[in-house]
Amino acid sequence: MVGVILTTFNFLNKTRVSLSSFLKATTYPHRLVVVDNHSTDGTLEYLRQKGLEVIPNSADTSLATALNQGIRHFLANPKIAYIAWIHNDMLFFPGWLKELVRMLKERPAIGKLAPHNLAGDPSQHSPANIENFRQAHRDHLEVGNACPWLMRKAVVQEVGLFNESYLRCGGYEDWDYNNRLLEKGYGVFVTRGSVVWHEGMGTRKHIPQEEAAQHNAHLYTERWGPGSRA
């Protein structure tokens, strides 16, 4: 079973659409937990009305902290074998999660695996075309970092949690984790055999991050050196 973490911070309309798409397209056995980062637009109330499992934060926190809350939640569940993270500005297509799990089962050297993110207007992509694309690239792998992602629970236990010294959601916490995966001998990959649509920067572009970005860049460079991004 896959433990899926959804992190939310306002943008209820996007969350509604993304959740509807996720629940429709995701047939592989999973548990979903939503870590809400102190939304003030009715998101928390909506999630509870839908009967979803929610970890609410009473104050704004960093993405690394929110991810770790979800990860700890699933590490404590013995039924969970994989851990995934999704955004609330994504659309999902049939087979997306099943294919990621298949590749992780077959290729133990993969540490973190992400699907291919479609470009452009998602309505331009018909279900038939997406399925043909997936099947044509079923065993495709390329080095790269993207979201959503999937990791084996055992890998997360080996590498550890995200570094909560990184503030807000500037991306550095992800690159830091990738480097730690590489240090353990795991690869970070993207496959076109799994497909989602991701708007990108759906939350981040609405949050002032200049000060946090400077802090994160300094912290990351001290640890990994300049220009080092996995």
N, C-alpha and C positions, 0 to 999 in steps of 0.2 A: 504494500500500500504506500501511496505517496502522500506525504504531508505538504500541503500547499499553503504558503504564506501570502496573503494579500495585505499590503500596507496602504492605508488611506489617510488623507489629510484634506478634508473638504472635497469640492468638485463632485457633489452627489450625483448630478446628471451623468457624468462620465462613469461613475461607479455602477450606476444602474445598468447602463448599456454593457459595460465590460462584464459584470457578473452574469447577466443574462446570456451573453455569448459563451462565457466560460462554462456555465452549467449545462448549456445545450451541447457544446462540443466535446466536453470532457467526460468520456465514458469509462476511462481506466479507473480502477479503485483508488479512491483518495479521501482525505479529510482536509477540509478547508478551515483555516483560522484567519480572522481578519485582525490585524493590529492597527488600531485607529489612533492617530497621533493628535488627539485633542481637536477633532473637527468641531466646527461651530455652525454648520449649515444644515443640520438634521441628519448627517451621515450615520452617526452612531444609532440614532433612533430607528432609522430605516433598516440598518443591519440587524438590529434586535427584532424588529417586526418580522423580518424574513426568517427568523429562527436560526441565524448564523452564529457560530461560535466567535466571540469577540474578546480581544484583549484590549481594554480601553486605557489610554494614557490620560492622566489628569492635567498634563502640561505638555507643551511642545518639546519633542525630544529628537535626537538624531536618527538618521536612517539606520546606522549601524546598531544603535540600541534597539530600535523597533525590530530589525531582523533577528537580533539575538533573542528577543522575547519570543518570537515565533519559533526559532530554532530550539530553544530550551523546552518549549511546549511539546515539540515533536520528539526530541531526544528522550523525553520521559515516557513516551508511548512505545511499548515493545512491538506493536503491530506495524509501526512505520519503518520502511526500508529505504526510502528516498525522501529528500527534502527539496522543495521547489519554491521559487519566489516569482510572483506575478505583480504587474502594475495595474492600476485602475484606468489606464488609457490604452488598453489592448483589446483586440478582437481575436478570437480563437477559432480554429478550424478542425474538423474531425481528424482524429489520429495524432494530434500534435503531441500529447503527453505519452501515449503508448509507444510512439516511435522513439522518443527520447529514452524511455525506460529500456526498450529493446537494445539500443546501441550501448547503453551503460552496462547492461548484462553481458553483451558480447565482447566489450572492449574495456577491460578493467583498468587500463592505463589512462582512461579519460577521468579527469577529476571533476570538471564542470562542463556541462553541455547546454547550449542554447539553440533554439530554433532559428530559422531564417526569418527575418523581418521583411514583410512585403513593403514595397514603396508605393507612393501615390494613393489615390482614392480606393479604399477597400471594396467599394461597390463595383469597381471595374473588374474584379477577379471573381469569376464564377466558381461554384463548388467543383464542377467538373475539371476546370483548368487547374485549380489548386491541387486536386487529387492527382491529376496527370503529372504535374510538376513534382509533387512529393514522390511518386513512384519512380519517376525518371532519375531522381537524385537520392534514392533510398539509402545508399551507403556512402553518400558524400560527407566528407569532413574537411574543415579548414580551420587553421589556427585563428582564434578570434574571441572577442569578448562581447556578449550581448545579453539582453534580458528579454523574456524571462530565462531563468536557468534552472537546471536540475543537477543535484549531486546525490551520490549515495550517502546514506546516513553514516556508514562506517568511515567514509572519507571525512565528513564533517567532524566526527569524533576524533579522528587522527589530527586534523589540521587545527581544529578549535573554532572559537567564535570570531565574529568580526571585531576589529579594533575600535572600541567605543571612544577613543581619543579623537577620532575624526568627527567633525561637527556637521550638522545638517545633512545635506545629501549631494555632496559635490563630486561623487564618482571615485574619489581617492580610496575610500574604504573598499571598493570593489577591486581596484587595481592592486591594492595591498594584499587582499585575500588571494588573488590570482598568483601573485609572486610567491606566497606561502605554499600554494598548491604545487607550483613548479619546483620549489625547494624540496618537496616531498617526492618528486618524481612523477607527478600527474600532469596531464595536459589540459589546456583550456580550449574548447573547440565550439564551432558553430556547424550545424548540419542543415542542409536544404531538404532533408527527408522529413522535417517537421516545419510547419509554417504557422506564423501568427502575423497579425498587423499591429504595429506599435507606433502610436503617434509620436512619442518621445518628448521628454522635457515637459510633460503635461502638468506636473506639479512644480517642478524645480524652477521653471521660468517665471513663476509668480511669487517666488520667495526671495527676498534680498539675501544674497549670499557672499558679497564681496569679502567681508571680514572673515567668514568661515572658510572661503576658498583660499585665502592667503595662509590661514592657519594650517589647513589641510595640506597645501602644497609644501609648506615648510616641513611639516611632520613627515610627509611621504618622502621628500628628498633626503632628509636626514637618515631615513631608514634604508632607502633603495637607491639613492643617487639621482642626479639630474637626468631627465629624459627617459627614465625607466618606467614604462607602462606595459603591463602584460594584458 
